[in-house]
């Protein structure tokens, strides 16, 4: 029997519909019964959370012509070796029977649920069918609604199957498939790709610019992504794996947004091939200098900045000198929030945003900081520890000049002098596809002086870094609890003009939990006086929606309607009752979160897409 138009069959490829604002009680009960019958408890839990999207109270306020939209998609982890019906023990590569450990309980493996579109909450990667479905969904439902696409890396599969070790060629193949899927979906709008820690081989290890393996990696990815890296940025990309790309001009022709695609692997603790960001020839420090150079260019061109990368900047992920260098370079200066007034649930007296650096020059507006890697749906503050950077010097990165607050490398970028002036002239501003880069051999880079291990002790007044060269660093056991402690730290400390920014992690396409993506809404043009958001600057982030695919249920269907493959799980403003995504709004929301047990419970559930 032929599939009806708009349905997905085994030979076709695979998008969201907005639910009606009102759903009758009978329809809700019928939907619950159907889902319980088809997918069990897991699907019921997801349906419960997806009802946030059904109870839509803000669609009208986001339909204004002044509002633009863009997609953030991440961690596709394409696995051409995925086998439907395989065991998760084999990383979904082999059906039973196959060799298993003597004590392995195959009844708990879940291979019966390893379906066409993947398996949620397992260690398997994304089948090509899921990538095709996502591409077709985005093409049909979103290509005509979006201004641009942010794609934050990790398109290669994981290297977790000892019987099928991953090769560099397979990493390139995964990026080929992912890039083709996105190019097919979005033929006429800008796409900004990014390097993840599984887009390099071995994973997490990337040598400094100029080394053979780094050159091989950057050139192979440039070919896979072509023509997504601008031609005039190819020299920069071949040098360090990062680049800049204009993605949208604001209505009226006054400015726009430039995306900076960062190579976070040069700051990542797990990358043993490079050191921290203190040495003058550090690739991590060079990237910080490049960001400052791009911010200067953006300020001259009246453009805002989106920072996108794979690994989230925080104290656990980045080397200390790189994290604090990043925080210093990109975060805005905002007045501290007042203490909560008695009996009030809101912050009081939060002054307008101040965009001034320590040197008092105006900073370019950082529109957003978007990351992937962790597969969760969450946001965090960045830069909250930076108060002690300006008064202490445990990592050797702060300038000592009392009148000029710039660091030595910041002066070199601003004055285009020294090492970074040469990089600006020879590489970063070079309109060429390749430059010759002379670097020391790889052994010298591996021997580069590294950051000491640092842990943090808290006093009543501030956070004090305690340097210990042998202290072992471990990732937190409870991601959400760690975030809540960070929120509390931001709200209770009260330094003068703290540097502060907001980073967001978007959920992944790989079904670590469930396949998901975000749609961001931002102010693309200035509303007329008196209209909603007329007081906000153009470029301000307003809201975001999270969309998910219930592959547990979709795997049971022979024909799948592409229009409902992804549906909205929730809208941020509906769930958390905030007006926009400015820093001050996040500060207000963080305080409400810390004071409400029910809100923290919801935050935890949505962090993991309703699966925990």
N, C-alpha and C positions, 0 to 999 in steps of 0.2 A: 504494500500500500504506500503510495507516495506521500511524503510529508507535506503538510500545508505550508504555504508561504510564511516565512518568519520563524520556522522551526529548524532546530539543529538535528541532523542525523549523523550516522557514523561517517558519512563521506563529506559533510559540510563543516564549516567552521563557525565558531561562535564569534545583550546589553540592557540601563536600568529604567524603570518607569517610576514616576513619582506617584506614590499612593494618594488616593483621594483623602481630603482632609477629614472626612467623617466616615466611619465604618460601623455598620450596624452590629448590634450585639450578636445577632444570629450568625452573621458572616464571620465574626471573630471566633465564636465557638466552633463553627464548621471548619474554619481554617486550622484551629488547634487540633481538632479530631483528625483531620487529614494528615497533618504533620506528624502527630503521634503515631498514626498507623504506618506512615511511610518511613520515618526516620528515627523514631524513638526519642528518648529523653534529650539527647544532644540537640536535635533539631528544635525541640520544644523550647529549650533554654535560649537558643538563638532567636526564635520567633518572639519570645518575651521581650528581648532587648530591641528587636527590630520595630516594635510598636512605638518606640520613641519617634521613629521616622513617620509612622502613620499619623500620630497626633501632631501634625505639622501646623505650627502657628506662625511661621515666619516666611513662608514662600513669597507672600506678596511683598514683604519689605526687601527681599533680595531680587525682585524682578525688575528693579529700576534700571533704566538705560545707563545710569552712572556706574553700575556694578559690572565688573569683569570676572572671569572665572579661569582657573587653570587646574590641571591635574598633577598630583604627585603620586607616582607609581614607583615601587621599589622591590628589590629582592625577588626577581622572577625565578632564578635558579632553575634554568631549563635543563631537563634530563631526557635526552633522546633515547636513553637505555631503559626508561621506565616501562614496566610490564604490568598490564592490568591483571589483577588476581595474584600478584606476587606477594611474598611475605615481606613485612616491614623489616624483619631481621636482615634480609638481603638488600636493604635499602630500595625495595620494590623493583629489584632486577631479576628475580627468579621465582617461579612458581614452585610450590611443593610437589613432589618430595625433593629436597636437597639436603646437603649435609648441615646439620645443626649441632650445637654443643650438647653433650649428654644430659645436662640439667636444664635444657631449654624447654619451656612450656609453650608448645605451639598453639595451644588453645587460647592463650592470651595475646597472640601475635596480631590478630585482626586482619589476616590476609584476605578473608572473605569480603572485607569492606574496601579493599584496594581497588577502587573503581576507575572509570575512564578519565575522570577529572582530578584524580589524586585522592589522598586520604588525609582528613584533618587530624591534627595533634599527633603526628607521627614523624619519624626522622627521614621520610622520603621527600624528594624534590618534586618539581612541577612537571607533569607529563606535557608533551607537546600539544595534546588536545586542550589542556587548560589554557595554554598560551594562545592558541588559535581562537578559543572561545572568548578570551578576554579581548583580543584584538578586534574581533568582529563586533563584539558588544560596544566597545569604545567607538568604532567606526560608525556604527549606525545611530548610536544614541548621543554621543558627545562631540564628535568631530566638528559639528557646526555650532557648538555652544561654547567652545573653549578658545582662549587666546594663545596658550602655549602649554607645553608639557615638561615637567621635571621628572627625570628618571635617574634614581640615585644608586645604581650599580648592583653588583652581585647577580649577574645573569648566568655565570657558569655554575654547574652543579657542584655539590659538595664532594669531597674526596673521602667518603666513608665506607666504601666497599672494597675490601682487600682483594677480591677476585676480579674487580674491574677498576684498577687504579686510574685516576684521572690524569689525562695528558694535557699539555698546553694547547694542542690542536682541538681538544674537546672543549676547553674554555673558550677558544675563539669560535667554535661552532655554536655554543650556547649564546654568545653575544651576536653572532650572525642571525640566529633564529629570533632572538628578542628584538634586535634592531629592525629586522624585516617586518615583524609583527606590528611594531609601533609606526614604522614608515607607512605600512599598508593602512593603518587606522587613521593616521593624521598626515595627509598628503600636502596640506597647505598651511600648516601652522608650525612654529618652531618647536623642536624637541631638543632638550639639553641632557646629554648622557653624562655618566659619571663612573669612576673606577671604584669597584668594591674589593674587599679583601679576598674574594673568591674569583676575581677576574684576573688574577696573577698566579704564577706558578713558581715555587710552591705557595700555597695560600698564606697570606700575612707577610710574605717576604718580598720586599721590593728594594733593589739596590738603588744607589744614588744616581742622579742624572749623569749621562755619559757612559755608563757601564753597559756592556753588551746586552745583558738580560733586560735592563730597563728600556734600552732602545728598541729591542725586539718586542717587548710588551706594548709600548706606546704606539709603535707603527702598526702592529697587528690590530689593536683596538681602533686606531684611526681608520683602517681599511674596513673593519666590520661596521663602524658607525657612519661611514661616509654617506652623505655630505653633512652630517650633523655638527661636526667641529668646523667652525668658519675657517676659510682658507687663510685669512690674515692672522689666525691664531695657531696655525699648524706648527710654527717654529716653537712657540711656547709649550704646546702640548707635547711635541717630541722631546722637549727639554725636561719637563717636570710632570707631565700627566695632568695638568690643569689648564683651563682656558676661560675666556670671557665671551659672552654672546648676548647681544641685544635681543630681547624677546618680545617687547611690546612698546609702542609709543602711546602716551596718554592722549585721550581725545583733546583736540585743540592744538596738538603739535607742541605742547610745552612739556618737554622731558619724557621720561619713560622708565622702563626697568631693564637693567642689565644683569644677567645671571653670571655668577662666578662659580664654575664647576671646580671644586677643590679636590686635591689628592690627599685625603685624610690618612693614607697609609704612611706618609712621611712623618706623621705625628703620633702614630699608633704605637702603643707600648709593645704589642706583639711582634712588631717588625724588628727583627734582630739585625737587619742589614744596615741600619743607620742609627745614629745617636739622637740626643735631644736637640734643642734649639738654642744652645749657647754658643757653639763653635761658629766662627765666622764663615766656614765653608759648609755649614749644615744645610741639607736640602729642606729641612723643616723651616729653618729661619728664612731661607730664600723664598719660600712660599708665603710666609708672613709679609716679607718685603713686597712681593708681587701683589698681595691683597691691598697693601697701602698704596702702591702705585695705581692700581685700578680704581681705588676710592678717590684718589686725586683726579683721575681722568673723569670719573663719573660726576664729581662735583663741578668740574669745568663744563661738562656737557649737560648739567641739570638733570641727572638721572639717578634713580634709586637703585639699590643693590639687593639681589637675592643671593644668599650664600647657600650652596647645596653641596653636600658631601655624603659619604657613606657612613662612617663611624661617628657617632655622636660625641661632641666635645664635652668631656667631663674629667674629673680627677682619676677615675678608674681606667678610662680608655686611652687618654693621652699622656705622654711624658710630661712631668710637671712644668718644665720650662716652655714646652710647646703649648700646653693648655693655657698657662697664664699669658703667654705671648699672644695667643689667639684672643683671649678675653680682652686684653688691653687694646688689641687692634680693632676689634669689630663691635664691641658693646657700646651702647649709648650711656650717657650720664643722665640719671633721673633723680629727682628729689626723693628722699626716703618717705615712705608712707607714715602718716600719723598713727599713733596707737588707737585702737578701737575705742570709740566713745562708749560710755556706760550704757548698756541696754541696746546698743546699735549693732546691726549685723553688717554694716557697711564700713569701709574705711572713710575717714573724714579728712578734708583738707589735702587732697592729693593735687599738687600744683601741676601745671602743664608740663609736657615733656621738654627737657632742655638738651639740645644736641650740641654739646661742647666737649671737646677733648681736654686732656690735661694741659695742653699748650694754648687753650682758649680759641683755637681756630674752629670754624664750623665744620662739623662732620657730615658726610653723606648719610642719607637715611638708609638704614638696613631694613628693607621691607620685610624680609623673612629669613630664617635660618632652618633649612629643611634637611633631614637626615633619615637614614634607614637602618639596616643592619640588625636591629634588635627584634624585629617582627611584631612589635607591640604598637599600640595606639596611645601615644602619650606625649606630653610636653614637659620641658624643664627650664629652669633658669640657668644662665651661664654668666660667669663673671662675679658671682657673689663673694668669692674669696679674694678678689683682686684688690681689696682695700689695703692688704698688707704688702702688695707688690710696691706700692708707692712709698712705704715707710720702712720696709725691710728689704734685704737683698740676699736671701738664702740661696738663690739659684744664679746669682751673678748676671742679671739681665737688666737692671735698672740703671738709668743714667745718674751721674752724680752732680751734674751741672745745675746749680741752684736757679739760674735764670732761664735756661733752656731745658724744659722738661722732656724733650725728646730723647729717645735712646740713640746710640751711635748709628744704628742701621736705619732708624727712621730719618735721621738727618741725611744719610747717604741717598735714600730714596727721594726725599724732598728736593735735595740739591743736585740729584743725578750725578753723584760723585762716587769715587771708590769702587768697590766690588759691585755693589748693586746698581750704581750708575752705569757701569759697563754692561751688566745684564740687561738693563733697560734699553740701551742703545743697540746691543748686538742680538738680543733674543726677544725680549718682551714687546718691543715695538717694531720688530722686523717683519715686513710683509713678504716673507719667504716660507717655503715649505720645509726647509731643512737648514740647520746650522751646525758647524763643526764645534764640538764641545770638548775641551781638554780637561780631563779629570785625573786625579790620582788613581792608582789601582784599587780594586775592590777591598783588598786586605786592609788598606789604610783607612777606608771608610768604616769597616767593621771594628777597627781599633779606636775609632773616634771616642773622645771622652763622653761618657754617658751621664744622664742625670742620676743623682743619688735617689734611692727610694725615699719617699716622703709619706708620713702619715700625719694626721691633723689632730691636735689637742685643742679643746675648747675651754676658754676661760669665761668669766662673766661678761667680759667686754668684747672679745673678738676671738677669731680663729688663729692659732699659732701653728705654723708648719714646723714639724719636728723631723729633722733630716736623719736618716739611718741608712747607711750604705748597704746593710745586709737584711733589712726588713723585707719580708715577703709580702707582696701585694696580692690580694684575692678579691674577686668580684663579689658584690653583695649577694646574700642568699635570697633576700626578698627585695625585688626591684622596686615595688611600689612603696614599701616602708622606707627604703632609702630615699626615694623622691620626696616623701612627706617630711622627712627630717631636713632635707634641703630646703623645702618650702618654709619650714619653721625657722630655719637659720636665716633665710632672707628677711623674714618679717620681724624677727626679734632684734637683729643687729641694726644699729642706727648710726652708720658713719656719715660723714659729710659727703654729699654728691657721689654715692656709690656707683660704680660701673655695673650695668645690668643689661642683659638681653634675654630673649626667649628663644629656645630651640624646640623644634617639634620633630618627633619620630613618627613616620607614617607606617601603618601596618603593611604587611607584605602580600605579594601574590602567592608565593610558596605557602602551602597550607600548614605552616607551623601551628597556627590556630585555625583560621579560615581565610581563603583568598579575599583580600580587601584592598581598597585604595581610597584616597582622599580627593575631594574637590574643594578647592579654596575659592572664596569670594573676596574680592578686593575693590576698592574705590578707584575706578578707571578715569573718571572725570569729576569735576567739582559740581556738586548739586547746587541749585539755586538757593539763595539766602532763605532760611526758614524751613527748607526741606530737610528730611532726615539725613544726617551725616554732613550737613553743610559746613559744620565747624571743624571737620577732620581734614587733614591734608590729603591730596590725591596720592594714591598708593597704599593707604592704610588697609591692613587686613581686617575684614569684617566678620568672617565666619568660615566654618568648613563643615562639609558633610562626609561621613564615612559610609562607603558602600561595601557590601559583602556578598559572597556567593555561597549558598548552602550546598556544597558539593556532596555532602552526605545524602541529601535528597535527590540532587541532580543525577548522581550516579545510578539511581534506580530507574531513570527514565530512558526509553529508547529514543524519543524525540524531545528536544528541549527548545522551548520558545526563547529566542535570543533576546527578546525584549525584557525578559524577567530573569536573565542569568545572574546579573548583579542587581540588588535592590538596596535601598538606603537603610542602614542600621540606625543611625541617629544624626541629628544636627547639633553641633556643639552648643549654640546659643539656646536651643530648646531645653537641653538637658541641664545646663549649668547657669542659665539665666544671666548672661552678660551681653552687653551691647555691641562690643567689637573685640578685636584681638590685639589691641594696643597693650603696651607693657602695664600701664596703670590698671587696665581691666583685668589682666592676669593677676596682678597683685591683690585686687579686691577678691577675685575668685579664690585665690590660694588661701586667703584668710577664712572665707566661708567654708572651704573644704576642711581646714584644720579644726573648725569649731563644730562640724556636723558629722556624726558617726554614719548617718544614712547616706550622706553625700560621698563620704570616703568609701563606703561599700559599693556605691554605684561606680565611682571612679575606678576602683580595683577591677570590677567586672568588665567595664568597657575597655580598660587597658588591654585585657586579654580577649577582646572581642566577644565577651559574654560566655566564654568557655570555662571560666573558673569561678 
